[in-house]
């Protein structure tokens, strides 16, 4: 088609469609809808119950310099070697649990009405307290990194086998998990252990700073 001797191109299509927002924005939306108080601990207990656990324990490690910061997977992870909240139970993750915990809006409770909310939206209320949750169960350990800062561009976390975690060059990284019956020198852990390093400064995910006093208040309100 031409006009006044010039070619005129007609655009017949254009880029269109709904976009998936950044993970940190989705999680921030969850935090706005879930309370900060003792409900966080109740969600963790519900998850353990859904997994078939008969024992659940909580631990606050308030120490600041208990673990090394030299032998880490990434140097940037040194900021998460300090105070942390732990929760442990005596159930072992199934494949469906590893899948469910990685999909914030897709809980397996939709397929099993007897399950209260196994690793669904409620579990992610833990981001009120931390920016880097992690979990050990069976022969795996996984780190969540919604800010995509520590494991490469576009990576929202990273998983390791227990065999990899035994590598001495990462000794400091995995030493904080030798608590509540978990032994990182073994190839398998017969239970599930979560570690939630306390947020030391505001982040894009939350402006809340998590102090040990705040965690003790959670225990009191639970």
Backbone as CSV, one residue per row, in Angstrom:
resi,resn,N_x,N_y,N_z,CA_x,CA_y,CA_z,C_x,C_y,C_z
1,UNK,0.856,-1.190,0.000,0.000,0.000,0.000,0.889,1.235,0.000
2,UNK,0.568,2.254,-0.801,1.402,3.442,-0.856,0.537,4.682,-0.836
3,UNK,1.136,5.759,-0.388,0.452,7.038,-0.346,1.478,8.121,-0.635
4,UNK,1.169,8.940,-1.671,2.070,10.024,-2.071,3.460,9.489,-2.375
5,UNK,3.510,8.301,-2.968,4.781,7.734,-3.362,5.558,7.059,-2.255
6,UNK,4.963,6.963,-1.051,5.662,6.337,0.080,4.971,5.038,0.466
7,UNK,5.790,4.056,0.877,5.233,2.788,1.357,4.704,2.965,2.772
8,UNK,3.537,2.455,3.046,2.940,2.512,4.383,2.688,1.087,4.856
9,UNK,3.355,0.681,5.927,3.161,-0.667,6.450,2.050,-0.656,7.481
10,UNK,1.263,-1.695,7.471,0.159,-1.817,8.417,0.502,-2.881,9.454
11,UNK,0.506,-2.498,10.733,0.799,-3.449,11.797,-0.436,-4.307,12.053
12,UNK,-0.301,-5.593,11.882,-1.452,-6.486,12.016,-1.481,-7.232,13.346
13,UNK,-0.390,-7.203,14.110,-0.365,-7.888,15.396,0.563,-7.153,16.340
14,UNK,0.394,-7.403,17.612,1.251,-6.772,18.610,1.320,-7.671,19.828
15,UNK,2.342,-7.468,20.620,2.549,-8.275,21.821,1.440,-7.981,22.825
16,UNK,0.801,-9.028,23.303,-0.343,-8.857,24.194,-0.487,-10.071,25.089
17,UNK,-1.039,-9.899,26.272,-1.294,-11.019,27.178,-0.976,-10.646,28.613
18,UNK,-1.603,-11.354,29.548,-1.344,-11.100,30.963,0.053,-11.584,31.323
19,UNK,0.724,-10.817,32.144,2.082,-11.147,32.547,2.088,-11.644,33.995
20,UNK,2.998,-12.521,34.291,3.176,-12.991,35.664,4.053,-11.983,36.397
21,UNK,3.566,-11.405,37.491,4.372,-10.420,38.226,5.548,-11.098,38.922
22,UNK,6.550,-10.335,39.321,7.686,-10.912,40.052,7.210,-11.658,41.302
23,UNK,7.901,-12.729,41.639,7.518,-13.542,42.795,7.438,-12.705,44.063
24,UNK,8.362,-11.787,44.239,8.364,-10.995,45.460,7.078,-10.174,45.587
25,UNK,6.481,-9.774,44.444,5.217,-9.031,44.491,4.067,-9.951,44.910
26,UNK,4.066,-11.181,44.420,3.040,-12.145,44.814,3.109,-12.428,46.313
27,UNK,4.322,-12.617,46.808,4.489,-12.918,48.227,4.105,-11.725,49.098
28,UNK,4.401,-10.534,48.618,4.027,-9.337,49.368,2.508,-9.234,49.479
29,UNK,1.822,-9.639,48.425,0.354,-9.643,48.456,-0.157,-10.635,49.491
30,UNK,0.499,-11.798,49.593,0.122,-12.787,50.607,0.314,-12.216,52.007
31,UNK,1.425,-11.531,52.223,1.710,-10.975,53.546,0.674,-9.928,53.959
32,UNK,0.145,-9.211,52.995,-0.874,-8.202,53.303,-2.172,-8.843,53.778
33,UNK,-2.381,-10.119,53.404,-3.632,-10.795,53.751,-3.504,-11.735,54.946
34,UNK,-2.274,-12.055,55.340,-2.072,-12.970,56.459,-1.454,-12.226,57.639
35,UNK,-1.972,-12.432,58.848,-1.481,-11.706,60.024,-0.062,-12.105,60.400
36,UNK,0.571,-11.231,61.179,1.966,-11.449,61.571,2.136,-12.247,62.856
37,UNK,1.121,-12.334,63.682,1.282,-12.882,65.020,1.468,-14.388,65.095
38,UNK,0.927,-14.970,66.172,1.086,-16.402,66.412,0.517,-17.272,65.318
39,UNK,-0.280,-16.693,64.412,-0.824,-17.448,63.292,0.285,-18.057,62.439
40,UNK,1.436,-17.397,62.379,2.566,-17.919,61.602,2.969,-19.297,62.125
41,UNK,3.086,-19.421,63.436,3.472,-20.700,64.028,2.374,-21.744,63.847
42,UNK,1.121,-21.307,63.909,0.009,-22.235,63.694,0.034,-22.798,62.277
43,UNK,0.378,-21.969,61.307,0.474,-22.447,59.924,1.542,-23.529,59.806
44,UNK,2.673,-23.323,60.467,3.753,-24.312,60.417,3.322,-25.625,61.067
45,UNK,2.564,-25.533,62.156,2.077,-26.743,62.806,1.037,-27.449,61.941
46,UNK,0.198,-26.684,61.254,-0.792,-27.288,60.360,-0.105,-28.033,59.229
47,UNK,0.949,-27.435,58.685,1.696,-28.093,57.625,2.286,-29.418,58.101
48,UNK,2.819,-29.421,59.317,3.389,-30.642,59.875,2.311,-31.697,60.091
49,UNK,1.147,-31.268,60.567,0.040,-32.192,60.775,-0.419,-32.804,59.454
50,UNK,-0.517,-31.975,58.429,-0.915,-32.470,57.107,0.072,-33.491,56.560
51,UNK,1.342,-33.321,56.930,2.377,-34.236,56.449,2.397,-35.543,57.234
52,UNK,1.580,-35.624,58.289,1.517,-36.842,59.078,2.441,-36.852,60.275
53,UNK,2.978,-35.693,60.640,3.890,-35.625,61.784,3.134,-35.804,63.096
54,UNK,3.795,-36.437,64.044,3.227,-36.605,65.382,4.008,-35.802,66.428
55,UNK,5.128,-35.221,66.010,5.945,-34.407,66.900,6.379,-33.140,66.158
56,UNK,6.298,-32.000,66.848,6.723,-30.722,66.278,7.504,-29.965,67.346
57,UNK,8.601,-29.349,66.935,9.415,-28.572,67.869,9.776,-27.230,67.244
58,UNK,9.925,-26.213,68.093,10.393,-24.907,67.661,11.654,-24.559,68.431
59,UNK,12.548,-23.830,67.787,13.793,-23.425,68.431,14.180,-22.039,67.940
60,UNK,14.521,-21.155,68.858,15.072,-19.854,68.505,16.556,-19.874,68.826
61,UNK,17.373,-19.709,67.801,18.822,-19.611,67.980,19.175,-18.136,67.879
62,UNK,19.461,-17.511,69.007,19.697,-16.072,69.064,21.165,-15.709,68.884
63,UNK,22.035,-16.684,68.694,23.469,-16.407,68.594,23.806,-15.687,67.287
64,UNK,24.747,-14.743,67.368,25.093,-13.933,66.196,26.322,-14.428,65.444
65,UNK,27.233,-15.070,66.114,28.482,-15.477,65.463,28.796,-16.958,65.696
66,UNK,27.775,-17.765,65.715,27.951,-19.186,66.024,28.462,-19.978,64.825
67,UNK,28.231,-19.480,63.613,28.568,-20.241,62.407,29.510,-19.454,61.505
68,UNK,30.380,-20.183,60.827,31.365,-19.568,59.956,30.742,-18.944,58.720
69,UNK,31.508,-18.082,58.072,31.021,-17.390,56.868,32.030,-17.490,55.719
70,UNK,32.938,-18.433,55.811,33.967,-18.570,54.778,33.594,-19.615,53.731
71,UNK,33.145,-20.784,54.181,32.860,-21.888,53.267,31.368,-21.935,52.955
72,UNK,30.958,-21.031,52.053,29.553,-20.895,51.691,29.340,-21.174,50.212
73,UNK,28.106,-21.500,49.848,27.760,-21.705,48.440,27.954,-20.403,47.670
74,UNK,27.532,-19.292,48.278,27.731,-17.950,47.730,28.141,-17.038,48.876
75,UNK,29.074,-16.136,48.611,29.529,-15.232,49.662,28.397,-14.365,50.196
76,UNK,27.428,-14.028,49.339,26.312,-13.172,49.756,25.443,-13.812,50.829
77,UNK,25.558,-15.120,51.016,24.743,-15.826,52.000,25.267,-15.670,53.429
78,UNK,26.379,-14.979,53.576,26.952,-14.795,54.922,26.010,-14.025,55.843
79,UNK,25.143,-13.192,55.254,24.218,-12.401,56.071,23.122,-13.243,56.712
80,UNK,23.042,-14.520,56.346,21.974,-15.388,56.855,22.501,-16.472,57.794
81,UNK,23.714,-16.294,58.299,24.331,-17.264,59.202,24.098,-16.933,60.670
82,UNK,23.317,-15.903,60.920,23.092,-15.457,62.294,21.821,-15.997,62.917
83,UNK,21.160,-15.212,63.762,19.966,-15.668,64.481,18.895,-16.214,63.545
84,UNK,18.211,-17.266,64.007,17.212,-17.919,63.157,16.163,-18.624,64.009
85,UNK,14.979,-18.742,63.428,13.906,-19.557,63.996,13.905,-20.896,63.266
86,UNK,13.806,-21.983,64.021,13.722,-23.321,63.444,12.382,-23.952,63.816
87,UNK,11.879,-24.784,62.930,10.796,-25.688,63.306,11.109,-27.059,62.721
88,UNK,10.863,-28.087,63.527,11.207,-29.455,63.138,10.030,-30.374,63.394
89,UNK,9.834,-31.363,62.519,8.832,-32.392,62.775,9.352,-33.747,62.309
90,UNK,8.657,-34.815,62.684,9.162,-36.167,62.426,8.567,-36.816,61.181
91,UNK,8.022,-36.008,60.261,7.558,-36.530,58.971,8.605,-36.213,57.897
92,UNK,8.629,-37.012,56.853,9.587,-36.814,55.759,8.841,-36.369,54.506
93,UNK,9.374,-35.402,53.810,8.757,-34.899,52.590,8.566,-36.000,51.552
94,UNK,7.395,-36.002,50.934,7.151,-36.803,49.745,7.446,-35.933,48.527
95,UNK,7.481,-36.533,47.347,7.722,-35.760,46.130,6.690,-34.650,45.978
96,UNK,5.429,-34.931,46.345,4.377,-33.929,46.203,4.601,-32.754,47.144
97,UNK,5.252,-33.003,48.285,5.545,-31.918,49.213,6.600,-30.978,48.641
98,UNK,7.631,-31.562,48.034,8.667,-30.733,47.411,8.069,-29.893,46.288
99,UNK,7.109,-30.459,45.573,6.460,-29.723,44.493,5.548,-28.628,45.040
100,UNK,4.736,-28.966,46.032,3.759,-28.036,46.576,4.414,-26.820,47.216
101,UNK,5.507,-27.024,47.926,6.123,-25.926,48.664,6.777,-24.913,47.726
102,UNK,6.967,-25.309,46.475,7.567,-24.406,45.489,6.522,-23.633,44.677
103,UNK,5.234,-23.863,44.939,4.173,-23.206,44.186,3.235,-22.502,45.162
104,UNK,3.485,-21.208,45.453,2.761,-20.491,46.513,1.249,-20.508,46.397
105,UNK,0.695,-20.506,45.184,-0.750,-20.419,45.024,-1.386,-21.756,44.646
106,UNK,-0.632,-22.842,44.772,-1.158,-24.149,44.346,-0.950,-25.171,45.445
107,UNK,-1.804,-25.173,46.434,-1.708,-26.128,47.529,-2.354,-27.451,47.140
108,UNK,-1.759,-28.564,47.586,-2.334,-29.869,47.286,-3.637,-30.097,48.048
109,UNK,-4.009,-29.203,48.943,-5.270,-29.392,49.668,-6.463,-29.365,48.714
110,UNK,-6.274,-28.782,47.519,-7.351,-28.773,46.537,-7.687,-30.185,46.089
111,UNK,-6.694,-31.086,46.165,-6.907,-32.460,45.762,-7.249,-33.359,46.942
112,UNK,-7.005,-32.858,48.144,-7.270,-33.647,49.340,-7.945,-32.755,50.377
113,UNK,-9.258,-32.782,50.485,-9.993,-31.887,51.393,-9.693,-32.120,52.862
114,UNK,-9.027,-33.223,53.195,-8.700,-33.491,54.591,-7.468,-32.720,55.038
115,UNK,-6.738,-32.156,54.075,-5.531,-31.423,54.409,-5.867,-29.944,54.599
116,UNK,-5.383,-29.383,55.707,-5.756,-28.028,56.087,-5.176,-26.994,55.125
117,UNK,-3.970,-27.180,54.659,-3.347,-26.174,53.796,-1.884,-26.467,53.612
118,UNK,-1.575,-27.655,53.184,-0.208,-28.133,53.134,0.662,-27.313,52.197
119,UNK,1.486,-26.447,52.780,2.415,-25.604,52.032,1.706,-24.717,51.021
120,UNK,0.478,-24.329,51.332,-0.256,-23.414,50.465,0.097,-21.976,50.784
121,UNK,-0.848,-21.083,50.560,-0.596,-19.659,50.739,-0.184,-19.350,52.181
122,UNK,-0.825,-20.009,53.150,-0.549,-19.717,54.551,0.892,-19.948,54.953
123,UNK,1.531,-20.971,54.391,2.932,-21.238,54.724,3.804,-20.024,54.443
124,UNK,3.473,-19.298,53.387,4.308,-18.172,52.971,4.185,-16.961,53.884
125,UNK,3.327,-17.056,54.913,3.293,-15.988,55.920,4.620,-15.927,56.676
126,UNK,5.445,-16.960,56.524,6.749,-16.959,57.195,7.630,-15.828,56.676
127,UNK,7.293,-15.296,55.494,8.076,-14.180,54.952,7.859,-12.887,55.735
128,UNK,6.980,-12.905,56.710,6.922,-11.785,57.648,8.228,-11.710,58.442
129,UNK,8.923,-12.842,58.558,10.091,-12.930,59.431,11.416,-13.066,58.702
130,UNK,11.411,-13.586,57.489,12.663,-13.962,56.827,12.640,-13.648,55.343
131,UNK,13.820,-13.564,54.752,13.951,-13.404,53.306,14.532,-14.650,52.642
132,UNK,15.003,-15.612,53.452,15.660,-16.785,52.879,15.297,-18.053,53.668
133,UNK,14.064,-18.526,53.574,13.704,-19.773,54.252,14.450,-20.950,53.625
134,UNK,14.626,-21.995,54.385,15.223,-23.219,53.846,14.621,-24.420,54.545
135,UNK,14.738,-25.580,53.901,14.145,-26.794,54.452,15.027,-27.996,54.137
136,UNK,15.184,-28.863,55.132,15.885,-30.143,54.981,14.889,-31.253,55.236
137,UNK,14.838,-32.237,54.344,13.966,-33.386,54.560,14.431,-34.531,53.677
138,UNK,14.459,-35.732,54.243,14.909,-36.877,53.455,16.337,-36.682,52.992
139,UNK,16.551,-36.747,51.683,17.899,-36.609,51.146,18.109,-35.291,50.409
140,UNK,17.300,-34.268,50.741,17.403,-32.990,50.046,17.378,-31.809,51.009
141,UNK,17.941,-30.700,50.537,17.836,-29.425,51.234,17.576,-28.345,50.190
142,UNK,16.617,-27.459,50.471,16.265,-26.420,49.516,16.282,-25.042,50.148
143,UNK,16.765,-24.056,49.388,16.785,-22.662,49.808,15.828,-21.857,48.927
144,UNK,15.021,-21.002,49.548,14.132,-20.116,48.807,14.768,-18.722,48.720
145,UNK,14.768,-18.146,47.539,15.353,-16.825,47.348,14.442,-15.981,46.456
146,UNK,13.318,-15.498,46.998,12.356,-14.760,46.175,12.911,-13.473,45.573
147,UNK,13.961,-12.915,46.189,14.568,-11.705,45.636,15.524,-12.005,44.478
148,UNK,15.804,-13.288,44.262,16.663,-13.717,43.146,18.045,-13.055,43.206
149,UNK,18.630,-13.069,44.402,19.916,-12.401,44.604,21.106,-13.338,44.735
150,UNK,20.865,-14.600,45.075,21.977,-15.431,45.525,22.327,-16.633,44.641
151,UNK,21.437,-17.056,43.782,21.687,-18.285,43.029,21.659,-18.091,41.515
152,UNK,21.741,-16.861,41.067,21.771,-16.599,39.634,20.545,-15.843,39.159
153,UNK,20.652,-15.141,38.034,19.537,-14.360,37.485,18.306,-15.224,37.225
154,UNK,17.170,-14.772,37.736,15.927,-15.496,37.509,15.732,-16.724,38.369
155,UNK,16.687,-17.027,39.251,16.588,-18.216,40.100,15.976,-17.834,41.444
156,UNK,14.831,-18.422,41.766,14.142,-18.104,43.018,14.503,-19.065,44.150
157,UNK,15.569,-19.803,43.972,16.028,-20.721,44.999,16.991,-21.734,44.417
158,UNK,17.425,-22.651,45.275,18.333,-23.706,44.819,18.226,-24.902,45.748
159,UNK,18.255,-26.086,45.169,18.200,-27.312,45.951,19.505,-28.085,45.869
160,UNK,19.802,-28.809,46.932,20.997,-29.638,47.000,20.612,-31.004,47.547
161,UNK,21.354,-32.016,47.181,21.194,-33.309,47.828,22.005,-33.282,49.128
162,UNK,21.655,-34.157,50.036,22.421,-34.244,51.272,23.861,-34.657,50.984
163,UNK,24.052,-35.417,49.921,25.403,-35.809,49.526,26.227,-34.576,49.169
164,UNK,25.636,-33.655,48.418,26.334,-32.417,48.061,26.625,-31.583,49.302
165,UNK,25.676,-31.566,50.227,25.824,-30.758,51.434,26.977,-31.241,52.311
166,UNK,27.405,-32.484,52.119,28.512,-33.027,52.900,29.862,-32.556,52.386
167,UNK,29.887,-31.891,51.234,31.128,-31.395,50.645,31.783,-30.398,51.600
168,UNK,33.032,-30.635,51.953,33.705,-29.813,52.960,33.865,-28.356,52.540
169,UNK,33.837,-28.080,51.223,34.003,-26.684,50.801,32.783,-25.843,51.134
170,UNK,31.654,-26.494,51.514,30.442,-25.795,51.917,30.139,-26.013,53.402
171,UNK,31.146,-26.367,54.169,30.933,-26.765,55.566,30.204,-25.707,56.385
172,UNK,30.565,-24.444,56.221,29.921,-23.380,57.004,28.456,-23.198,56.605
173,UNK,28.166,-23.349,55.310,26.809,-23.145,54.805,25.797,-24.059,55.482
174,UNK,26.200,-25.310,55.681,25.243,-26.298,56.164,25.376,-26.625,57.656
175,UNK,26.363,-26.041,58.308,26.537,-26.320,59.742,25.360,-25.859,60.605
176,UNK,24.615,-24.794,60.240,23.484,-24.394,61.097,22.357,-25.416,61.167
177,UNK,22.410,-26.449,60.321,21.310,-27.423,60.283,21.561,-28.631,61.182
178,UNK,22.666,-28.628,61.886,22.953,-29.722,62.818,22.282,-29.449,64.164
179,UNK,20.973,-29.380,64.144,20.183,-29.121,65.354,18.938,-30.000,65.333
180,UNK,18.320,-30.153,66.482,17.035,-30.859,66.609,17.044,-32.229,65.918
181,UNK,18.154,-32.932,66.079,18.247,-34.292,65.558,18.699,-34.402,64.120
182,UNK,18.879,-33.282,63.442,19.347,-33.312,62.052,20.871,-33.402,62.038
183,UNK,21.405,-34.323,61.264,22.847,-34.543,61.173,23.256,-34.434,59.710
184,UNK,23.909,-33.341,59.363,24.253,-33.085,57.971,25.423,-33.924,57.469
185,UNK,25.996,-34.770,58.329,27.038,-35.673,57.863,26.437,-36.954,57.295
186,UNK,25.139,-37.128,57.434,24.462,-38.306,56.918,23.874,-38.027,55.532
187,UNK,23.476,-39.066,54.839,22.922,-38.930,53.490,21.412,-38.744,53.488
188,UNK,20.795,-38.889,54.652,19.342,-38.752,54.715,18.935,-38.332,56.124
189,UNK,17.922,-37.464,56.181,17.386,-37.012,57.455,15.958,-37.526,57.585
190,UNK,15.687,-38.287,58.633,14.368,-38.879,58.833,13.452,-37.906,59.584
191,UNK,13.173,-36.808,58.936,12.324,-35.774,59.497,12.340,-34.577,58.564
192,UNK,11.817,-33.459,59.044,11.815,-32.221,58.268,12.221,-31.075,59.179
193,UNK,13.180,-30.302,58.733,13.690,-29.173,59.507,13.646,-27.912,58.644
194,UNK,12.956,-26.890,59.148,12.940,-25.587,58.488,13.847,-24.630,59.257
195,UNK,14.564,-23.817,58.518,15.375,-22.762,59.144,14.972,-21.419,58.526
196,UNK,14.674,-20.440,59.400,14.233,-19.125,58.959,15.168,-18.063,59.548
197,UNK,16.233,-17.696,58.834,17.113,-16.630,59.331,16.316,-15.338,59.541
198,UNK,16.485,-14.708,60.674,15.692,-13.529,60.992,16.116,-12.347,60.115
199,UNK,15.126,-11.632,59.577,15.411,-10.480,58.716,16.096,-9.389,59.536
200,UNK,17.286,-8.994,59.096,18.080,-8.025,59.834,17.860,-6.588,59.375
201,UNK,17.318,-6.406,58.177,17.066,-5.066,57.656,15.908,-5.131,56.666
202,UNK,15.217,-4.015,56.438,14.080,-4.019,55.505,14.493,-4.494,54.118
203,UNK,13.570,-5.159,53.445,13.829,-5.652,52.100,12.657,-5.286,51.198
204,UNK,12.768,-5.617,49.925,11.672,-5.365,49.001,10.438,-6.163,49.385
205,UNK,10.659,-7.285,50.018,9.560,-8.156,50.415,8.804,-7.621,51.626
206,UNK,9.538,-7.121,52.605,8.910,-6.627,53.835,9.821,-5.615,54.517
207,UNK,9.203,-4.613,55.120,9.967,-3.613,55.872,10.178,-4.044,57.319
208,UNK,9.597,-5.181,57.699,9.707,-5.657,59.076,11.093,-6.220,59.372
209,UNK,11.695,-5.751,60.435,12.948,-6.321,60.937,12.594,-7.310,62.039
210,UNK,13.168,-8.501,61.971,12.816,-9.557,62.927,13.871,-9.654,64.026
211,UNK,13.491,-9.306,65.221,14.390,-9.421,66.365,14.056,-10.680,67.158
212,UNK,14.988,-11.089,67.997,14.729,-12.251,68.847,13.586,-11.965,69.817
213,UNK,13.480,-10.728,70.256,12.393,-10.344,71.150,11.038,-10.522,70.451
214,UNK,11.013,-10.214,69.183,9.775,-10.365,68.422,9.369,-11.835,68.323
215,UNK,10.351,-12.713,68.129,10.045,-14.138,68.043,9.546,-14.663,69.386
216,UNK,10.138,-14.191,70.468,9.670,-14.604,71.806,8.234,-14.147,72.027
217,UNK,7.888,-12.973,71.497,6.509,-12.508,71.589,5.567,-13.436,70.806
218,UNK,6.036,-13.947,69.667,5.241,-14.891,68.889,4.956,-16.153,69.707
219,UNK,5.981,-16.628,70.390,5.804,-17.808,71.246,4.765,-17.543,72.324
220,UNK,4.791,-16.333,72.871,3.858,-15.984,73.941,2.412,-15.892,73.419
221,UNK,2.246,-15.421,72.181,0.903,-15.245,71.630,0.385,-16.499,70.953
222,UNK,1.217,-17.508,70.856,0.856,-18.740,70.151,-0.066,-19.606,71.024
